[in-house]
Amino acid sequence: MYCDCQVITLMEKHGIGTDASIPVHINNICQRNYVNVGSGRRLVPTSLGVVLVHGYQKIDPELVLPTMRTAVEEQLNLIAIGQADFHAVLAHTAEIFRRKFQYFVRSIEAMDQLFEVSFSSLKTSGKALSRCGKCRRYMRYIQAKPARLHCSH
């Protein structure tokens, strides 16, 4: 567990985010119920946060490491100073994430198994797991293959 200031320091160390975006990232993980803020402003992972990280690690460990995000941020900085072409960086980055997404979808059973052990569906439990990042409404856990969190709005 880290306090929010330690998370900010780590994000800065790894070149993730800007002064303006870092607090937004921390707020997002709180609002999406991946962490709770405990005493001393410590960020305490929730069951959902732990299951998601373990699922990502099981499917594609790069998704939970800061290196991917750092590499993208470095490319964006090169664009900003005129040392990289926007369209080339966009195409390259989109291709990397397209391949990762396709692999993730093919491997979603690993995430299914972790969710099935830790959670029951919203329909049977009546418990909301996380809010949608776009509309802020609670998402539903869909057990049908591929199992996933889904926002119907």
N, CA, C and O of each residue as an XYZ file, in Angstrom:
612
protein
N       0.844     -1.180      0.000
C       0.000      0.000      0.000
C       0.888      1.242      0.000
O       1.911      1.307      0.681
N       0.462      2.205     -0.777
C       1.172      3.468     -0.861
C       0.213      4.599     -0.536
O      -0.993      4.487     -0.760
N       0.751      5.685     -0.009
C      -0.086      6.876      0.125
C      -0.090      7.567     -1.239
O       0.768      7.303     -2.081
N      -1.057      8.448     -1.444
C      -1.189      9.065     -2.757
C       0.074      9.815     -3.176
O       0.397      9.853     -4.363
N       0.793     10.412     -2.228
C       2.018     11.137     -2.587
C       3.100     10.175     -3.079
O       3.899     10.535     -3.944
N       3.132      8.955     -2.537
C       4.095      7.956     -3.007
C       3.735      7.478     -4.414
O       4.619      7.240     -5.237
N       2.447      7.341     -4.684
C       2.001      6.951     -6.024
C       2.396      8.034     -7.024
O       2.876      7.731     -8.116
N       2.195      9.283     -6.652
C       2.571     10.397     -7.529
C       4.076     10.361     -7.806
O       4.498     10.541     -8.948
N       4.873     10.132     -6.789
C       6.332     10.052     -6.954
C       6.710      8.923     -7.910
O       7.565      9.104     -8.777
N       6.077      7.759     -7.754
C       6.360      6.629     -8.641
C       5.931      6.923    -10.079
O       6.637      6.575    -11.025
N       4.783      7.558    -10.235
C       4.329      7.905    -11.583
C       5.310      8.871    -12.239
O       5.648      8.714    -13.412
N       5.762      9.860    -11.494
C       6.738     10.817    -12.027
C       8.051     10.117    -12.369
O       8.652     10.397    -13.406
N       8.494      9.212    -11.505
C       9.738      8.469    -11.734
C       9.683      7.687    -13.038
O      10.674      7.610    -13.765
N       8.522      7.106    -13.332
C       8.363      6.287    -14.533
C       7.857      7.092    -15.731
O       7.563      6.519    -16.780
N       7.754      8.398    -15.583
C       7.337      9.246    -16.700
C       5.890      9.055    -17.091
O       5.536      9.219    -18.259
N       5.054      8.713    -16.138
C       3.639      8.465    -16.420
C       2.830      9.689    -16.037
O       2.844     10.122    -14.885
N       2.132     10.239    -17.003
C       1.250     11.367    -16.742
C       1.974     12.693    -16.643
O       3.197     12.777    -16.763
N       1.187     13.714    -16.422
C       1.685     15.078    -16.262
C       1.201     15.595    -14.915
O       0.416     14.938    -14.231
N       1.673     16.764    -14.546
C       1.204     17.357    -13.289
C      -0.317     17.459    -13.266
O      -0.944     17.297    -12.219
N      -0.904     17.730    -14.433
C      -2.363     17.876    -14.506
C      -3.087     16.533    -14.530
O      -4.178     16.415    -13.972
N      -2.496     15.512    -15.171
C      -3.229     14.251    -15.343
C      -3.046     13.259    -14.198
O      -3.904     12.400    -13.996
N      -1.966     13.353    -13.452
C      -1.715     12.380    -12.378
C      -2.842     12.355    -11.345
O      -3.309     11.269    -11.002
N      -3.301     13.501    -10.834
C      -4.422     13.440     -9.881
C      -5.689     12.838    -10.497
O      -6.473     12.193     -9.801
N      -5.887     13.049    -11.792
C      -7.049     12.472    -12.480
C      -6.936     10.952    -12.493
O      -7.921     10.255    -12.252
N      -5.741     10.434    -12.771
C      -5.537      8.979    -12.772
C      -5.841      8.386    -11.399
O      -6.515      7.361    -11.294
N      -5.346      9.030    -10.358
C      -5.591      8.539     -8.993
C      -7.080      8.603     -8.667
O      -7.627      7.669     -8.081
N      -7.726      9.684     -9.037
C      -9.168      9.810     -8.819
C      -9.927      8.711     -9.561
O     -10.875      8.141     -9.021
N      -9.517      8.412    -10.790
C     -10.190      7.375    -11.575
C     -10.122      6.009    -10.904
O     -11.126      5.299    -10.848
N      -8.950      5.629    -10.393
C      -8.866      4.302     -9.779
C      -9.670      4.228     -8.489
O     -10.122      3.154     -8.092
N      -9.848      5.369     -7.837
C     -10.712      5.405     -6.646
C     -12.178      5.288     -7.056
O     -12.918      4.485     -6.488
N     -12.600      6.079     -8.033
C     -14.000      6.074     -8.459
C     -14.403      4.752     -9.089
O     -15.562      4.351     -8.982
N     -13.487      4.075     -9.733
C     -13.792      2.791    -10.369
C     -13.727      1.626     -9.385
O     -13.897      0.467     -9.763
N     -13.479      1.955     -8.119
C     -13.460      0.959     -7.046
C     -12.308     -0.038     -7.176
O     -12.445     -1.196     -6.782
N     -11.176      0.401     -7.725
C      -9.983     -0.438     -7.769
C      -9.194     -0.294     -6.469
O      -8.493     -1.217     -6.056
N      -9.314      0.873     -5.825
C      -8.684      1.126     -4.527
C      -9.633      1.951     -3.673
O     -10.522      2.634     -4.182
N      -9.424      1.873     -2.365
C     -10.089      2.769     -1.416
C      -9.005      3.597     -0.747
O      -7.857      3.163     -0.643
N      -9.366      4.778     -0.300
C      -8.422      5.613      0.432
C      -8.583      5.300      1.911
O      -9.643      5.522      2.496
N      -7.509      4.778      2.507
C      -7.527      4.416      3.919
C      -6.896      5.495      4.775
O      -6.667      6.615      4.316
N      -6.617      5.150      6.020
C      -6.014      6.121      6.935
C      -4.642      6.537      6.409
O      -3.931      5.750      5.784
N      -4.296      7.775      6.675
C      -3.030      8.302      6.191
C      -2.990      8.458      4.687
O      -1.916      8.497      4.087
N      -4.167      8.548      4.072
C      -4.308      8.694      2.615
C      -3.665      7.541      1.850
O      -3.197      7.704      0.723
N      -3.655      6.367      2.493
C      -3.110      5.177      1.839
C      -4.129      4.624      0.857
O      -5.322      4.552      1.150
N      -3.637      4.234     -0.316
C      -4.489      3.618     -1.325
C      -4.485      2.114     -1.081
O      -3.458      1.452     -1.227
N      -5.644      1.588     -0.708
C      -5.792      0.179     -0.348
C      -6.522     -0.533     -1.484
O      -7.662     -0.185     -1.791
N      -5.887     -1.521     -2.113
C      -6.545     -2.224     -3.219
C      -7.830     -2.908     -2.762
O      -7.876     -3.503     -1.685
N      -8.870     -2.821     -3.586
C     -10.113     -3.542     -3.332
C      -9.993     -4.937     -3.935
O      -9.030     -5.237     -4.641
N     -10.962     -5.773     -3.656
C     -10.979     -7.109     -4.273
C     -10.996     -6.990     -5.786
O     -10.301     -7.732     -6.480
N     -11.792     -6.058     -6.298
C     -11.846     -5.853     -7.747
C     -10.477     -5.456     -8.285
O     -10.029     -6.000     -9.294
N      -9.812     -4.520     -7.626
C      -8.493     -4.085     -8.071
C      -7.484     -5.218     -8.086
O      -6.704     -5.353     -9.029
N      -7.502     -6.034     -7.039
C      -6.571     -7.159     -6.949
C      -6.854     -8.181     -8.047
O      -5.928     -8.659     -8.701
N      -8.129     -8.519     -8.254
C      -8.485     -9.504     -9.277
C      -8.104     -8.995    -10.665
O      -7.589     -9.758    -11.484
N      -8.349     -7.725    -10.933
C      -7.978     -7.180    -12.242
C      -6.471     -7.237    -12.472
O      -6.021     -7.652    -13.540
N      -5.696     -6.826    -11.484
C      -4.236     -6.863    -11.640
C      -3.762     -8.300    -11.840
O      -2.928     -8.557    -12.708
N      -4.274     -9.226    -11.059
C      -3.875    -10.629    -11.213
C      -4.298    -11.162    -12.578
O      -3.556    -11.916    -13.207
N      -5.478    -10.775    -13.036
C      -5.936    -11.203    -14.352
C      -5.061    -10.665    -15.466
O      -4.692    -11.395    -16.386
N      -4.729     -9.377    -15.381
C      -3.838     -8.784    -16.386
C      -2.468     -9.455    -16.348
O      -1.885     -9.733    -17.396
N      -1.953     -9.717    -15.154
C      -0.649    -10.381    -15.035
C      -0.685    -11.774    -15.645
O       0.278    -12.211    -16.276
N      -1.787    -12.459    -15.454
C      -1.921    -13.818    -15.974
C      -1.990    -13.821    -17.502
O      -1.448    -14.716    -18.152
N      -2.658    -12.818    -18.069
C      -2.845    -12.769    -19.517
C      -1.676    -12.078    -20.215
O      -1.126    -12.615    -21.177
N      -1.297    -10.908    -19.745
C      -0.230    -10.125    -20.381
C       0.426     -9.240    -19.327
O      -0.042     -8.131    -19.069
N       1.503     -9.721    -18.719
C       2.136     -8.971    -17.627
C       2.518     -7.535    -17.983
O       2.562     -6.678    -17.100
N       2.796     -7.255    -19.255
C       3.150     -5.886    -19.641
C       2.044     -4.889    -19.327
O       2.309     -3.700    -19.150
N       0.802     -5.369    -19.258
C      -0.320     -4.461    -19.025
C      -0.328     -3.868    -17.623
O      -0.985     -2.852    -17.395
N       0.377     -4.469    -16.686
C       0.411     -3.916    -15.330
C       1.751     -3.273    -14.984
O       1.926     -2.741    -13.888
N       2.679     -3.326    -15.909
C       3.974     -2.687    -15.680
C       3.940     -1.247    -16.182
O       3.215     -0.939    -17.128
N       4.707     -0.372    -15.565
C       4.722      1.021    -16.031
C       5.461      1.206    -17.350
O       5.381      2.279    -17.948
N       6.172      0.193    -17.816
C       7.010      0.355    -19.002
C       6.217      0.675    -20.263
O       6.662      1.488    -21.073
N       5.063      0.062    -20.445
C       4.261      0.353    -21.648
C       3.802      1.797    -21.653
O       3.951      2.504    -22.650
N       3.250      2.225    -20.549
C       2.756      3.601    -20.457
C       3.907      4.591    -20.625
O       3.764      5.615    -21.294
N       5.041      4.277    -20.016
C       6.217      5.138    -20.123
C       6.670      5.255    -21.574
O       6.993      6.349    -22.036
N       6.694      4.136    -22.294
C       7.119      4.158    -23.696
C       6.200      5.041    -24.534
O       6.670      5.794    -25.387
N       4.902      4.952    -24.297
C       3.950      5.796    -25.028
C       4.179      7.262    -24.681
O       4.209      8.114    -25.568
N       4.340      7.557    -23.401
C       4.584      8.944    -22.977
C       5.866      9.486    -23.617
O       5.908     10.647    -24.023
N       6.910      8.657    -23.709
C       8.158      9.097    -24.338
C       7.936      9.441    -25.807
O       8.463     10.436    -26.306
N       7.155      8.614    -26.493
C       6.855      8.894    -27.901
C       6.059     10.189    -28.051
O       6.298     10.962    -28.979
N       5.125     10.425    -27.148
C       4.348     11.668    -27.189
C       5.247     12.878    -26.968
O       5.068     13.915    -27.607
N       6.205     12.745    -26.070
C       7.154     13.839    -25.844
C       8.000     14.101    -27.086
O       8.289     15.255    -27.402
N       8.402     13.039    -27.796
C       9.165     13.214    -29.036
C       8.337     13.928    -30.097
O       8.859     14.755    -30.846
N       7.062     13.612    -30.159
C       6.172     14.326    -31.088
C       6.132     15.802    -30.719
O       6.231     16.672    -31.584
N       5.988     16.075    -29.431
C       5.863     17.461    -28.957
C       7.079     18.310    -29.308
O       6.945     19.506    -29.565
N       8.261     17.704    -29.321
C       9.466     18.485    -29.635
C       9.902     18.323    -31.090
O      10.986     18.765    -31.473
N       9.051     17.687    -31.900
C       9.312     17.590    -33.329
C      10.297     16.514    -33.741
O      10.815     16.560    -34.857
N      10.573     15.549    -32.878
C      11.531     14.497    -33.202
C      10.870     13.181    -33.603
O      11.566     12.207    -33.888
N       9.554     13.138    -33.629
C       8.832     11.940    -34.069
C       7.592     12.385    -34.832
O       7.000     13.424    -34.543
N       7.220     11.575    -35.804
C       6.042     11.870    -36.619
C       4.777     11.354    -35.925
O       4.697     10.189    -35.536
N       3.803     12.237    -35.782
C       2.549     11.896    -35.110
C       1.907     10.656    -35.719
O       1.535      9.734    -34.992
N       1.770     10.621    -37.055
C       1.064      9.514    -37.710
C       1.820      8.190    -37.554
O       1.207      7.135    -37.392
N       3.147      8.253    -37.605
C       3.942      7.031    -37.427
C       3.799      6.496    -36.002
O       3.630      5.294    -35.797
N       3.869      7.390    -35.028
C       3.713      6.978    -33.626
C       2.310      6.429    -33.395
O       2.145      5.402    -32.737
N       1.308      7.104    -33.928
C      -0.073      6.644    -33.776
C      -0.255      5.254    -34.374
O      -0.829      4.374    -33.733
N       0.230      5.050    -35.597
C       0.076      3.750    -36.253
C       0.794      2.650    -35.470
O       0.245      1.568    -35.264
N       2.010      2.931    -35.041
C       2.799      1.942    -34.297
C       2.126      1.590    -32.966
O       1.991      0.415    -32.622
N       1.712      2.604    -32.232
C       1.087      2.386    -30.923
C      -0.258      1.675    -31.072
O      -0.572      0.765    -30.305
N      -1.043      2.090    -32.053
C      -2.344      1.444    -32.282
C      -2.163     -0.029    -32.633
O      -2.948     -0.870    -32.194
N      -1.144     -0.345    -33.414
C      -0.891     -1.735    -33.789
C      -0.494     -2.573    -32.571
O      -0.948     -3.707    -32.420
N       0.345     -2.019    -31.715
C       0.732     -2.736    -30.491
C      -0.505     -3.052    -29.653
O      -0.686     -4.184    -29.207
N      -1.353     -2.046    -29.441
C      -2.533     -2.259    -28.600
C      -3.590     -3.117    -29.294
O      -4.345     -3.820    -28.622
N      -3.657     -3.072    -30.624
C      -4.583     -3.943    -31.354
C      -4.200     -5.403    -31.118
O      -5.051     -6.241    -30.819
N      -2.911     -5.693    -31.257
C      -2.437     -7.067    -31.036
C      -2.662     -7.507    -29.590
O      -3.085     -8.635    -29.340
N      -2.383     -6.629    -28.655
C      -2.595     -6.950    -27.242
C      -4.077     -7.206    -26.967
O      -4.426     -8.134    -26.238
N      -4.944     -6.380    -27.552
C      -6.381     -6.563    -27.361
C      -6.826     -7.911    -27.924
O      -7.558     -8.648    -27.264
N      -6.389     -8.233    -29.137
C      -6.780     -9.510    -29.738
C      -6.307    -10.689    -28.886
O      -7.054    -11.646    -28.679
N      -5.082    -10.621    -28.400
C      -4.561    -11.678    -27.541
C      -5.361    -11.750    -26.242
O      -5.688    -12.834    -25.760
N      -5.667    -10.591    -25.691
C      -6.428    -10.530    -24.443
C      -7.793    -11.199    -24.618
O      -8.210    -11.991    -23.773
N      -8.483    -10.882    -25.705
C      -9.804    -11.473    -25.962
C      -9.687    -12.989    -26.099
O     -10.519    -13.730    -25.575
N      -8.658    -13.446    -26.802
C      -8.466    -14.899    -26.960
C      -8.132    -15.579    -25.633
O      -8.371    -16.776    -25.469
N      -7.586    -14.829    -24.698
C      -7.129    -15.396    -23.425
C      -8.019    -15.022    -22.247
O      -7.614    -15.190    -21.097
N      -9.210    -14.522    -22.504
C     -10.065    -13.958    -21.454
C     -10.472    -14.990    -20.401
O     -10.865    -14.621    -19.295
N     -10.382    -16.273    -20.735
C     -10.766    -17.299    -19.763
C      -9.956    -17.191    -18.475
O     -10.454    -17.512    -17.396
N      -8.710    -16.740    -18.588
C      -7.885    -16.577    -17.383
C      -8.509    -15.546    -16.453
O      -8.503    -15.720    -15.234
N      -9.044    -14.482    -17.021
C      -9.716    -13.454    -16.220
C     -11.036    -14.011    -15.687
O     -11.400    -13.772    -14.536
N     -11.749    -14.756    -16.534
C     -13.015    -15.372    -16.107
C     -12.826    -16.189    -14.837
O     -13.600    -16.071    -13.887
N     -11.798    -17.012    -14.833
C     -11.558    -17.893    -13.693
C     -11.346    -17.098    -12.414
O     -11.882    -17.452    -11.364
N     -10.575    -16.038    -12.497
C     -10.329    -15.220    -11.307
C     -11.601    -14.534    -10.825
O     -11.855    -14.468     -9.623
N     -12.404    -14.021    -11.762
C     -13.649    -13.358    -11.372
C     -14.640    -14.351    -10.789
O     -15.326    -14.039     -9.816
N     -14.724    -15.545    -11.369
C     -15.673    -16.541    -10.877
C     -15.343    -16.969     -9.450
O     -16.248    -17.268     -8.671
N     -14.073    -17.001     -9.107
C     -13.666    -17.370     -7.754
C     -13.993    -16.250     -6.769
O     -14.366    -16.510     -5.625
N     -13.853    -15.007     -7.219
C     -13.964    -13.861     -6.310
C     -15.319    -13.177     -6.273
O     -15.671    -12.570     -5.261
N     -16.091    -13.260     -7.357
C     -17.334    -12.493     -7.444
C     -18.463    -13.333     -8.012
O     -18.243    -14.286     -8.759
N     -19.684    -12.952     -7.636
C     -20.854    -13.480     -8.323
C     -21.380    -12.349     -9.193
O     -20.937    -11.208     -9.061
N     -22.307    -12.648    -10.068
C     -22.790    -11.621    -10.980
C     -23.583    -10.552    -10.235
O     -24.080    -10.790     -9.134
N     -23.695     -9.390    -10.836
C     -24.476     -8.295    -10.258
C     -25.924     -8.733    -10.066
O     -26.564     -8.378     -9.076
N     -26.426     -9.494    -11.009
C     -27.816     -9.944    -10.950
C     -28.078    -10.787     -9.701
O     -29.116    -10.631     -9.060
N     -27.152    -11.674     -9.353
C     -27.379    -12.539     -8.201
C     -26.926    -11.917     -6.894
O     -27.480    -12.224     -5.838
N     -25.937    -11.054     -6.948
C     -25.430    -10.487     -5.698
C     -26.015     -9.126     -5.385
O     -26.063     -8.719     -4.225
N     -26.460     -8.419     -6.414
C     -26.962     -7.071     -6.223
C     -25.862     -6.086     -5.869
O     -26.146     -4.970     -5.434
N     -24.615     -6.482     -6.050
C     -23.484     -5.636     -5.676
C     -22.826     -5.059     -6.924
O     -22.424     -5.794     -7.826
N     -22.724     -3.749     -6.962
C     -22.038     -3.105     -8.072
C     -20.533     -3.256     -7.870
O     -20.037     -3.142     -6.749
N     -19.820     -3.511     -8.945
C     -18.386     -3.726     -8.840
C     -17.577     -2.472     -9.138
O     -16.639     -2.153     -8.408
N     -17.925     -1.765    -10.191
C     -17.115     -0.623    -10.604
C     -17.959      0.307    -11.456
O     -18.926     -0.114    -12.090
N     -17.580      1.578    -11.461
C     -18.289      2.551    -12.289
C     -17.626      2.665    -13.654
O     -16.412      2.519    -13.788
N     -18.443      2.929    -14.657
C     -17.969      3.139    -16.019
C     -17.115      4.408    -16.060
O     -17.466      5.423    -15.458
N     -16.007      4.338    -16.767
C     -15.129      5.488    -16.887
C     -15.713      6.614    -17.708
O     -15.258      7.752    -17.598
N     -16.719      6.327    -18.538
C     -17.315      7.368    -19.383
C     -18.558      7.995    -18.760
O     -18.656      9.218    -18.654
N     -19.505      7.155    -18.351
C     -20.790      7.708    -17.899
C     -20.958      7.693    -16.378
O     -21.919      8.262    -15.858
N     -20.028      7.044    -15.655
C     -20.038      7.002    -14.194
C     -21.131      6.103    -13.608
O     -21.297      6.069    -12.389
N     -21.874      5.379    -14.438
C     -22.870      4.441    -13.915
C     -22.183      3.125    -13.579
O     -21.106      2.826    -14.096
N     -22.816      2.339    -12.705
C     -22.225      1.060    -12.341
C     -22.284      0.098    -13.515
O     -23.286      0.012    -14.224
N     -21.179     -0.626    -13.702
C     -21.124     -1.634    -14.753
C     -21.621     -2.961    -14.196
O     -21.657     -3.171    -12.984
N     -21.999     -3.840    -15.095
C     -22.473     -5.163    -14.703
C     -21.427     -6.199    -15.064
O     -20.718     -6.073    -16.063
N     -21.344     -7.225    -14.231
C     -20.463     -8.346    -14.518
C     -21.248     -9.334    -15.363
O     -22.251     -9.884    -14.908
N     -20.799     -9.563    -16.585
C     -21.448    -10.474    -17.518
C     -20.672    -11.786    -17.498
O     -19.477    -11.808    -17.793
N     -21.346    -12.875    -17.152
C     -20.655    -14.161    -17.031
C     -20.517    -14.885    -18.360
O     -19.661    -15.759    -18.494
N     -21.346    -14.541    -19.352
C     -21.261    -15.214    -20.644
C     -19.878    -14.995    -21.244
O     -19.271    -13.939    -21.059
N     -19.390    -15.989    -21.957
C     -18.059    -15.907    -22.560
C     -18.051    -14.851    -23.661
O     -18.964    -14.831    -24.486
N     -17.066    -13.987    -23.700
C     -16.062    -13.766    -22.677
C     -16.650    -12.948    -21.535
O     -17.302    -11.931    -21.770
N     -16.425    -13.380    -20.320
C     -16.925    -12.645    -19.149
C     -16.262    -11.279    -19.100
O     -15.102    -11.122    -19.482
N     -17.018    -10.288    -18.620
C     -16.476     -8.932    -18.628
C     -17.340     -8.017    -17.791
O     -18.467     -8.362    -17.436
N     -16.808     -6.855    -17.478
C     -17.598     -5.774    -16.901
C     -18.176     -5.004    -18.071
O     -17.468     -4.716    -19.036
N     -19.466     -4.666    -17.997
C     -20.121     -4.031    -19.135
C     -21.017     -2.893    -18.678
O     -21.738     -3.007    -17.687
N     -20.960     -1.800    -19.415
C     -21.864     -0.674    -19.191
C     -22.842     -0.641    -20.350
O     -22.425     -0.622    -21.509
N     -24.115     -0.632    -20.065
C     -25.129     -0.673    -21.122
C     -25.569      0.710    -21.564
O     -26.507      0.832    -22.352
N     -24.923      1.744    -21.080
C     -25.330      3.106    -21.424
C     -24.403      3.730    -22.420
O     -24.605      4.878    -22.817
